[in-house]
Amino acid sequence: MKLDELLRHVVHIGVRGNTDCSISGVAYDSRQVRPDNLFVAISGECRDGAEFVQEAIRRGAAAVVTEHGRVAVRDTVHIHVANARRALAEAADAFFQHPTGRLNVAGVTGTNGKTTTAFMIRDMLQASGRRPGLIGTVQYEVGERVIPASRTTPESSDLQGLFDQMLKAGCRSVVMEVSSHALDQERVLGVDFDLALFTNLTRDHLDYHKTMEGYFAAKRKLFERLGGGKPGVAVINGDDAHGAALADAAKGCGKVLTFGLNEGAAVRAHDPVFDGEGSSFRVTSPWGESTIRIHLLGRFNVQNALGAYTAGRAMGLEESVVLKALAECRAVPGRLEEIPTSRGFRVFVDYAHTDDALSNVLQTLRPYTAGRLIVVFGCGGNRDQTKRPLMGAVASRLADLTILTSDNPRREEPQEILRQIRQGISTQALCEVIEDRATAISAALSFAREGDIVLVAGKGHENIQEFAGTIIPFDDRKVVRGLLQGGVA
């Protein structure tokens, strides 16, 4: 694409240099710059991209975008902008010729339940022949390709590139998880959402957003912008305290549908029944009355299924297709995923890394626990510290035995993280502290007896552990399987 054509879509303050040149791609990482790329210098978690402008030029960048006007290099165009992240999103969307205008896009946001809900919607779209792509915490799916996810919502240029690849692979739709960081950092600017779904909002990411108000404001952006390029549908959990505010924010999008178990929801679940293999409930909606059966445990999964059902029907999918997809849905990797064992007790691995999520999972497992409920968990380093004692309090209240261990300590001291979690542990609660995660899981399995349930929480699908600048392979599910096969229990 010609640079002067691309710049018609990018809000900028000024330009120095000849814009009558060709751009071969858009990059934000100087290490990934290729000849004739447009390099956009965004601020990262630790470094400012402006520090790497000269490196990008050495690698062949034809033009650079910065938030200051101090770059002066012969034969390299300099674009001065007020917001580099917005410029990156605008440039990428223009370079790939606005791919979401040709896709049916469903975005799912919220603290908990995003991944399961997104997988459910993907299954519905797949069953209906709409060939969906998927972008989320566990993986990205582009046609037949499955790519391990590096983050829930990729950077804007990577995201637009994925959309472009989906179109080339024959995808007609895409389901994506939309994180609060992505919304705050304008990664989804330019994405034309046909539908936006809100699951819930509970305490998380306060290391980044600082306050719950700031966290909610980021989520709200998805609904305020809905319906800009296409008629949009907002699907909102009416049982959540923030539901009404989001419904108000989305009122300009064209259509708002609430779902929930409480009276007043447009799509409402009635009389949920839970057993050891799943859940069933009756649903009333603008499309009539149906019975939904899912092979997933817990009241929170009823909420997830209800939201997915509402989204599927709002997108015009047939009732029979939606119900069949939900009935055939199995646990998403690392989301209350049971690890089979014949030793008389049950083992589950879950991604729960907030006090609300941990509470939901423990309460879900309690009715099926004939013996003791044992939980193994830790908290991530360099993340919201306020939830650590809250998670400790939940575990000591709802589990019979808590084993505290490391999650991803990152650059924090593991013992300090464990100390903060212990502040919430009741003095009457049974609690062990075993810093090494593999040893902690081994101890939990050794303690387990017939009728017990062991929950390994916090990392779910993740296959690495990060501490002190080092990343090692670590998958809770593989560790559990290996220990069980090795006869630890």
C-alpha positions, 0 to 999 in steps of 0.5 A: 500500500502507498504510504500517502493512501494509508495515512488518510486513515491515520490521525496524525499531527505532522509528516516529514518526508516523501509519502509517495512510497510503498509500505510492505507491512506494519510493525511495532517490534523493531526485531520484526521490522522488514524492508519498507515496513511502517514502524510504530513506536508504542510504549510497552510494559518496560520500554518505550518503542521510541528507543528502538526507532534507529534499530527499525530504520537499520532494518529497513523501515520506510517510515516511522511513527512516534509521539514526538517530532524529534526523528530526523533521518534522511530517506525515512519518513517520520509521522508525528502522532498524539497516540501511537497505539491508536495510530498502530490500530488505524494503520493496521486496519487500513493496511489489511483493508478493513478485514472485519467489515467482511467477517461476522465478529462476536466479541466476548468480554468480562472477568470470568467465563470469556473462554468457555463462552467463546468456545461455545459460540465457536461451536455453534457457528461451526455447526451452522456452517459459518466457518469461524476463526477463534482468538482467545486466551487458550489459542487462535484458530485460523481455518485449520490452523491452531496457534497457541495464544501469546495473549488473550487479545493480540496487539492491533497489527497482529490482530488485523493480520489474523483477521486477514489470514482468516479471510484467506482461509475461508472463514466467514466469522470470528469469535474473540475474547476482548480483554480490558487491557486490549480495550484500554490500549486501543488494540481493537480500535477499527474492529467492526463487532456485530455482537458484544457479550459481557459475562461479569465483572469482579476484582482483577487487574487492579495492578493495571487499572488501579480501581474497579471504576477504571477496570469497568471503564475499559470494559464499557468501551466495547459497548459504547463503540458497538454498532459504529460500522455495522448494526450491533447487538449487545448481549449482557449478563443482567445478573451482574451489578454492572449490567444496567450501566452497560445496557445504557452504554450500548443503547445506541447500537440497535439491540440490547439483550440481557440474560440471567437467572433473575427476573427481568432478563430477556433470556432467562434460565429457570430451575437449573438442575445440577448433577455429577456430569453436568447441568440442565435448565429451562430457558424462556426468551424472545424466541420461545421456550427450550431446555438446555443440557450441558456437560459442564458443572456449576452455576457459572457454566449455566450463565456461560451457556445462557450467554452463548445461547443468547448470542447464537440466537441473536446472530440468527442461528437455528435453535436446533443448531444452538442446542445441539452445540451446547449439548456436545460442548465439553470442558475447555482446556484448563477450565474445570478440566477433570483429569481421569484417575481410577484411585477413588478420588477426583482431580480437576485443573482450573484457571481460577485466579481471582477470589470470585472465580476460586469461590465459584469453582470450590462451591461447584465442586463441594456437592460432589465431594464425599470426602475432603475438598483439597485445593492447590493454588498460588498468585501471580507475581507483578499482578494485582496484590489486593486479591491475594488475601481475598483468595486465601480467605476463600480457600480457607472458608470453602476447602478442607485443606489448602496447599499454597504454592507458586503460580508465576512469581515473575519478578517478585519474591515467591515467599512474599507472595505466599505471605500475602495470601496467608494473611487471608487464611483463617487460623483455624484452617488447615493450610500447608505452604509448599513453594515448589508447584510440582511438589505441592501438587504431588503432596495434594495427590498423596493426601487424597483418599477415596471420596476426596476432590483435588482442585489445582487452580490458577494456571489452567491451560498454561504450559509454562512457569515464569520466575526471576526472568526465567521461563520453564515448561510447566503444565498442571495437567501434565504434572498431575497425569505424570504423578498419577501414572507414577503411583504417587497417590 
